[in-house]
Amino acid sequence: MGDASRIEADYLIETAYDPRLAAEAMAGEQSSGTFVAIPGETPELKERSAARIEALDLLEAVDTPSLPGAGRPKGDAAIRRARVTLSWPLDNLGPSLPNLMATVAGNLFELKQFSGLRLLDIRLPAIFGQTYGGPKFGIAGTRRLSGVERQPLIGTIVKPSVGFGPEETADLTRLLCEAGIDFIKDDELQSDGPHCPFEARVRAVMRVINDHADRTGKKVMFAFNLTGEIDQMRRRHDLVLEQGGTCVMASLNSVGLVGMIELGRFSALPIHAHRNGWGYLSRAPMLGWSYVAWQKIWRLAGADHMHVNGLSNKFSEADDSVIASARACLTPMFDEKPCIAMPVFSSGQSARQAPGTYAALGTADLIFAAGGGIMAHPDGPAAGVASLREAWDAAMAHVPLTDYAKDHAALARALETYAA
């Protein structure tokens, strides 16, 4: 919810140069300047088009550079870190997400002044919200289509990730539907390979889901991975819609920003956005993106669900980072158009993570996806699903799991099975 005429971005930088001079190099590189003064960059043009340093807060000094290849001034200069806010006039690029990416996350990562540079957050004029559709379904639409009103959607992932054909995938879907699942997703590795073609998989799975819905009144949401080229994604989306499906999935880093924008424009179904590849953008602490900044781009493009990892997960991310990511997805972007996306918790989740997740996030507006936390339950998948529901009931009632488990057998067995 920034200035109506300027784009702002916050960065963490590390440099052996004077931090203000380094920040000026960033501002020049990403707007009207270059490495030497040029005749065309008049004072009037600078006033109109140059990026500005809005804030510069010096932080700690460090002994060694975080990244190789950075320049060093002559002498014994300290390596300093700082937090920098730059701003650009909207007129430089207009409300364009692809060109926003080039502006806030372009060549500046390569500048020799920096041994560390990380994009922490962005604030955009409201016209971006007017230009891009944002989530069409979000939390309310997802709850309506899934029939889940109060708790999180309890979900899972088709495992093994690849190897099943269409009928085997449908058989697993039948088992999960009968177990009481709310949400199932393709693994990101499964899209349209010869062993499990997309069309055959959709038809086989939707026969099961539609039959289950006819018998029980509950239609399980299945996120079919339609990742591909734009025309392929359109055809795949149309097939899912025709077969009565209620969700599609895309790998953000695979389809790219323009692919996601186009999918968001034509989709008549919620878009489950998978962040696979996120680690190469984020895992080095002094390089790349903060999720807080990154997820805003994809929400504007049309993502209804955003993966945020999970607490005590199987990956390297710390719990406080996971919660910060989920809170960011739930934080409105604009007064007139919130663009809220539903966070998806997954990766090594079981009944044990429910209390910590709820306590830290303060809401059940999320998808809680467990693989082994459902399928490896000693009493079977139905008990696995039940254990997750019971864990969330306990968490939302502020009752310790061990107390709640005394009267809930599925949860008790889950606590025995999934070690703390």
C-alpha positions in Angstrom: 0.0 0.0 0.0 2.7 2.4 -1.1 2.9 5.8 -2.7 0.4 6.2 -5.6 3.1 7.3 -8.0 6.2 5.4 -6.8 7.4 1.8 -6.4 9.4 1.0 -3.3 11.7 -2.0 -2.6 13.7 -2.8 0.6 17.1 -4.6 0.3 19.7 -6.1 2.6 23.1 -5.2 1.2 26.7 -6.1 2.1 29.5 -4.1 0.7 33.2 -3.1 1.3 32.4 0.3 -0.2 30.8 3.3 1.4 27.2 1.9 1.8 25.6 5.1 0.5 27.8 5.1 -2.6 27.0 1.5 -3.2 23.2 2.3 -2.8 23.6 5.1 -5.3 25.2 2.6 -7.7 22.1 0.4 -7.3 19.7 3.3 -7.9 21.6 4.4 -11.0 21.9 0.9 -12.5 18.2 0.3 -12.1 17.0 3.6 -13.5 18.6 6.4 -15.5 22.3 6.1 -14.7 25.2 3.9 -15.8 28.8 3.5 -14.7 29.9 6.9 -16.0 28.1 10.2 -16.5 26.5 10.5 -19.9 25.3 13.6 -21.7 21.7 12.6 -21.9 21.2 12.2 -18.2 20.3 15.9 -17.6 19.2 17.2 -14.2 15.6 17.4 -15.5 15.7 13.7 -16.6 17.2 12.7 -13.3 14.4 14.5 -11.5 11.8 12.8 -13.6 13.2 9.2 -13.8 16.0 8.4 -11.4 15.6 6.0 -8.6 15.8 7.5 -5.1 17.4 6.3 -1.9 14.5 6.6 0.6 16.3 5.1 3.5 19.7 3.7 4.5 20.1 2.0 7.9 23.6 0.8 8.7 23.9 -2.6 10.3 26.8 -4.7 11.5 30.2 -5.2 10.0 31.4 -8.7 9.0 34.8 -10.2 8.7 34.5 -11.9 5.4 32.4 -11.4 2.3 29.4 -13.6 2.0 29.7 -14.1 -1.8 32.7 -14.3 -4.1 33.6 -11.9 -6.9 32.8 -8.6 -5.1 35.2 -5.7 -5.6 37.2 -4.1 -2.7 38.3 -0.5 -2.5 41.9 0.2 -1.9 43.0 0.0 1.7 41.5 -1.8 4.7 37.8 -1.1 4.2 35.3 -2.8 6.5 32.6 -4.9 5.0 29.3 -3.4 6.2 25.7 -4.5 5.9 22.9 -2.1 5.6 19.2 -2.0 4.9 18.3 0.1 1.9 15.0 1.3 0.5 14.9 2.5 -3.1 12.0 4.0 -5.0 11.2 4.5 -8.7 8.6 6.6 -10.4 5.7 4.5 -11.7 6.1 6.4 -15.1 9.4 4.5 -15.7 7.7 1.3 -16.4 3.9 1.5 -15.8 1.9 -1.1 -13.9 3.8 -4.1 -15.6 4.8 -7.1 -13.5 7.4 -8.4 -16.0 9.1 -5.0 -16.1 8.7 -4.6 -12.4 10.9 -7.7 -12.0 13.6 -6.2 -14.3 13.5 -3.0 -12.2 13.6 -4.3 -8.6 15.5 -7.6 -9.3 17.6 -7.1 -12.4 21.3 -6.4 -12.9 21.7 -5.0 -9.4 22.5 -8.6 -8.1 25.6 -8.5 -10.3 27.1 -5.2 -9.3 30.7 -5.6 -8.1 30.1 -3.3 -5.2 28.2 -6.0 -3.4 29.2 -9.2 -1.7 25.6 -9.7 -0.6 22.2 -8.3 -1.9 18.8 -9.6 -1.0 15.3 -8.2 -1.9 13.3 -8.1 1.3 10.0 -6.5 0.4 8.2 -4.4 -2.3 5.3 -1.9 -2.1 3.3 -1.1 -5.2 0.9 1.6 -6.2 -2.7 0.5 -6.2 -2.8 0.6 -10.0 -1.0 -2.7 -10.0 -4.0 -4.2 -8.3 -6.3 -2.6 -10.8 -4.2 -4.0 -13.7 -3.8 -7.6 -12.6 -6.6 -10.0 -11.6 -5.1 -11.4 -8.4 -6.6 -14.5 -6.8 -10.1 -15.2 -8.3 -11.0 -17.7 -5.5 -8.6 -17.3 -2.6 -9.8 -18.5 0.8 -13.6 -18.0 0.4 -13.8 -19.6 -3.0 -11.6 -22.5 -2.0 -13.7 -23.1 1.1 -16.9 -23.0 -1.0 -15.7 -25.5 -3.6 -14.3 -27.9 -1.0 -17.1 -27.6 1.4 -14.7 -27.0 4.3 -16.0 -24.2 6.5 -14.0 -23.9 9.7 -11.0 -26.1 9.8 -8.0 -26.1 7.5 -8.4 -28.2 4.3 -6.7 -31.5 5.2 -4.7 -32.5 2.1 -2.1 -34.9 0.7 0.1 -35.4 -2.3 0.0 -38.3 -4.7 3.0 -40.5 -3.8 5.1 -42.0 -5.2 5.7 -38.8 -7.0 6.0 -40.5 -10.4 5.5 -44.0 -11.5 1.8 -44.5 -11.2 -0.3 -44.6 -14.3 -3.8 -43.0 -14.6 -5.6 -46.0 -13.1 -3.2 -46.4 -10.2 -3.6 -42.7 -9.5 -7.4 -43.1 -9.5 -7.2 -46.1 -7.2 -5.2 -44.0 -4.7 -7.6 -41.2 -5.1 -10.5 -43.6 -4.3 -8.7 -44.7 -1.1 -8.1 -41.1 0.0 -11.7 -40.0 -0.8 -13.0 -42.9 1.3 -10.6 -41.8 4.1 -12.3 -38.4 4.2 -9.6 -36.2 2.6 -10.5 -32.6 1.5 -7.7 -31.9 -0.9 -5.3 -34.0 -3.1 -2.5 -32.7 -5.4 -0.3 -34.1 -8.1 3.3 -34.0 -7.2 5.1 -31.3 -9.1 7.1 -34.0 -10.9 4.0 -35.4 -12.5 2.4 -33.5 -15.3 2.0 -35.2 -18.8 4.6 -37.9 -19.2 3.9 -40.9 -21.5 3.4 -43.3 -18.6 0.7 -41.0 -17.0 -0.7 -38.7 -19.7 -2.5 -35.7 -18.3 -5.8 -36.3 -20.1 -6.1 -40.0 -19.1 -5.2 -39.1 -15.5 -7.8 -36.4 -15.3 -10.5 -38.6 -16.7 -9.7 -41.5 -14.4 -9.4 -39.4 -11.3 -12.5 -37.3 -11.9 -14.6 -40.5 -12.4 -13.6 -41.4 -8.9 -14.1 -38.0 -7.4 -17.5 -37.4 -9.2 -18.7 -40.8 -8.1 -17.7 -40.1 -4.5 -19.5 -36.7 -4.7 -22.6 -38.3 -6.1 -22.7 -40.8 -3.2 -21.7 -38.6 -0.3 -22.3 -35.0 -1.4 -18.6 -34.2 -0.8 -16.4 -33.3 -3.8 -12.7 -33.7 -3.0 -10.6 -30.9 -4.5 -7.8 -32.3 -6.7 -5.1 -30.0 -7.9 -4.0 -31.3 -11.3 -0.6 -30.2 -12.4 -1.0 -28.6 -15.8 2.5 -27.0 -15.9 3.5 -26.6 -19.5 3.5 -24.1 -22.3 0.6 -21.6 -22.4 -1.5 -23.3 -25.0 -1.0 -26.7 -23.3 -2.0 -25.2 -20.0 -5.2 -23.7 -21.5 -6.2 -27.1 -23.0 -5.4 -28.9 -19.8 -7.4 -26.4 -17.8 -10.4 -26.7 -20.1 -10.3 -30.5 -19.7 -10.3 -30.3 -15.9 -13.2 -27.8 -16.0 -15.1 -30.0 -18.4 -14.6 -33.1 -16.2 -15.9 -31.3 -13.1 -12.6 -30.6 -11.4 -12.2 -27.8 -8.9 -8.5 -26.9 -9.0 -5.4 -26.8 -11.2 -1.8 -26.5 -10.2 1.2 -24.8 -11.8 4.9 -24.7 -10.9 5.7 -21.0 -10.7 9.4 -21.2 -11.6 8.7 -23.5 -14.5 5.9 -21.6 -16.2 7.4 -18.2 -15.5 5.7 -14.9 -14.7 4.1 -14.4 -18.1 2.8 -18.0 -18.1 1.3 -17.5 -14.7 -0.3 -14.2 -15.7 -1.9 -15.8 -18.7 -3.1 -18.8 -16.6 -4.6 -16.4 -14.1 -6.5 -14.6 -16.8 -8.1 -17.6 -18.4 -8.5 -19.9 -15.4 -12.1 -20.5 -14.1 -10.7 -22.7 -11.3 -8.5 -22.0 -8.2 -4.8 -22.0 -9.0 -2.6 -24.0 -6.7 0.8 -22.4 -7.0 3.8 -24.6 -6.3 7.1 -22.9 -5.4 9.5 -25.8 -6.3 12.9 -24.3 -7.0 12.4 -21.7 -4.3 15.6 -22.7 -2.6 17.8 -21.4 -5.4 16.3 -17.9 -5.0 16.5 -17.8 -1.2 18.7 -20.3 0.5 21.9 -18.1 0.6 21.0 -15.6 3.3 22.7 -12.7 1.6 21.5 -13.3 -2.0 18.2 -13.5 -3.8 14.7 -12.9 -2.5 12.7 -12.9 0.7 9.5 -14.8 0.3 7.6 -11.8 1.6 8.6 -9.9 -1.6 8.4 -12.9 -4.0 4.9 -14.1 -3.1 3.4 -10.6 -3.9 4.3 -11.0 -7.6 2.5 -14.4 -7.9 -0.6 -13.3 -5.9 -1.1 -10.4 -8.3 -0.6 -12.8 -11.2 -3.5 -14.9 -9.9 -2.2 -17.6 -7.4 -5.0 -18.7 -5.1 -2.9 -21.0 -3.0 0.8 -20.5 -2.2 3.2 -23.1 -0.7 5.0 -21.9 2.4 6.7 -25.1 3.6 5.7 -26.3 7.1 6.8 -26.3 10.7 9.5 -28.8 11.7 9.8 -29.6 8.1 12.1 -31.8 6.1 13.8 -28.9 4.4 16.3 -26.3 5.7 13.9 -23.5 6.4 13.4 -22.3 10.0 10.0 -22.2 11.5 9.9 -18.5 12.0 10.5 -18.0 8.2 7.7 -20.4 7.4 5.2 -18.5 9.6 6.4 -15.1 8.2 5.7 -16.5 4.7 2.2 -17.6 5.6 1.4 -14.3 7.3 2.6 -12.5 4.2 0.1 -14.5 2.0 -2.7 -13.5 4.3 -1.7 -9.8 4.5 -3.7 -7.5 2.2 -1.7 -5.8 -0.6 -4.1 -2.9 -1.4 -7.0 -1.3 0.5 -9.4 -1.8 -2.4 -8.1 -5.2 -3.5 -6.6 -7.4 -0.8 -5.3 -10.2 -3.2 -5.2 -12.7 -0.3 -3.9 -16.2 -1.1 -4.4 -19.3 1.0 -1.1 -20.6 2.5 -0.2 -24.3 2.0 1.7 -26.0 4.7 3.4 -29.2 3.6 6.7 -31.1 3.9 7.0 -33.6 6.7 3.8 -32.6 8.4 1.7 -34.7 10.8 -0.7 -34.2 13.7 2.1 -32.9 15.8 2.6 -29.7 13.9 -1.1 -28.5 14.2 -0.8 -26.7 17.6 2.3 -24.8 16.7 1.0 -23.8 13.3 -2.3 -22.5 14.7 -0.6 -20.8 17.7 1.9 -19.0 15.4 -0.5 -18.1 12.6 -3.7 -17.5 14.6 -6.0 -18.8 11.8 -7.1 -22.0 10.2 -7.4 -20.4 6.7 -4.8 -22.8 5.2 -4.3 -26.1 3.5 -2.5 -28.6 5.7 -1.0 -31.3 3.4 0.6 -34.4 4.9 1.9 -37.5 3.0 3.4 -39.8 5.6 1.3 -38.1 8.2 -1.7 -39.7 6.6 -0.5 -42.7 4.6 1.9 -44.0 7.3 -0.7 -43.9 10.2 -0.6 -47.5 11.7 -4.4 -47.7 11.5 -4.6 -46.6 7.8 -5.3 -43.5 5.8 -8.7 -42.8 7.3 -7.2 -42.8 10.8 -4.4 -40.6 9.4 -7.0 -38.0 8.2 -8.9 -38.3 11.4 -5.8 -37.7 13.5 -5.1 -34.4 11.6 -8.7 -33.2 12.1 -8.5 -34.1 15.8 -5.2 -32.3 16.1 -6.6 -29.2 14.6 -9.8 -29.4 16.8 -7.5 -29.6 19.8 -5.3 -26.7 18.6 -8.3 -24.5 17.9 -9.7 -25.2 21.3 -6.4 -24.6 23.0 -6.3 -28.1 24.4 -2.9 -29.9 24.6 -2.7 -32.8 22.1 -1.8 -35.3 24.8 -5.0 -34.4 26.7 -7.2 -34.5 23.6 -5.7 -37.8 22.6 -7.1 -39.5 25.7 -10.5 -39.6 24.0 -9.4 -39.7 20.4 -7.8 -42.9 19.3 -6.6 -41.8 15.9 -4.7 -38.8 17.4 -3.3 -41.0 20.2 -1.8 -43.5 17.6 -0.5 -40.6 15.6 1.4 -39.2 18.6 2.9 -42.6 19.2 3.9 -43.0 15.6 5.3 -39.6 14.7 8.1 -38.8 17.1 8.4 -35.4 18.6 
